[in-house]
Amino acid sequence: IQVMSAENYDRGQAAVLLQRMSTHVPGMEPVLAALQQAQQSSEPGAPEVAAYEYQSSGIVELLESLLKKFSGELADVEEAESNQAHEFNLVELHLTNTIEKDTSDRDEKSQLRSQLKADSARAQGELSETKREKADDESLKQEIETTFAVKKGQYEENQKVRADELAAISKALEIISS
């Protein structure tokens, strides 16, 4: 755009071309002198016709409008990309926090499970110990009940024997006292 804008001027007619050619081409000096004399004799105030009129101003305007349009589109795309990057960062942060929380929860549950297993194993050990003690206590109870039954039977027999002995002693005393 800058290069084309710099070229935005009208080129003079043949005078400039003839001046350049007079230095390089032999015999051009008299032609140049005749042209300059013709220009002085022509009507004053008539504008010189341009040999080339700049025609690219429409292209420069088109390029400037495209630059403006593309700059706007670039700004929109950069804003959208920035928004997507921000959204990605938020999603990444959320997922990272979720993973950390889930990992923490999993570790806590694993630790709790280990603790529960240890407690269960200890309780199983206590249960088996208690069952063994109960069996021992029931065995002791059975032994005591058996011993009690035997001793009760002996006691009752002894009571009968004593009652019989007392009855015999009472009869003996009656007999002796009669």
Secondary structure, DSSP 4 states (H G I P E B T S, - for coil): -HHHHHT-SPBP-HHHHHHHHHHHSTT-HHHHHHHHHHHHHSPTTPPPPPSB---THHHHHHHHHHHHHHHHHHHHHHHHHHHHHHHHHHHHHHHHHHHHHHHHHHHHHHHHHHHHHHHHHHHHHHHHHHHHHHHHHHHHHHHHHHHHHHHHHHHHHHHHHHHHHHHHHHHHHHHHH-
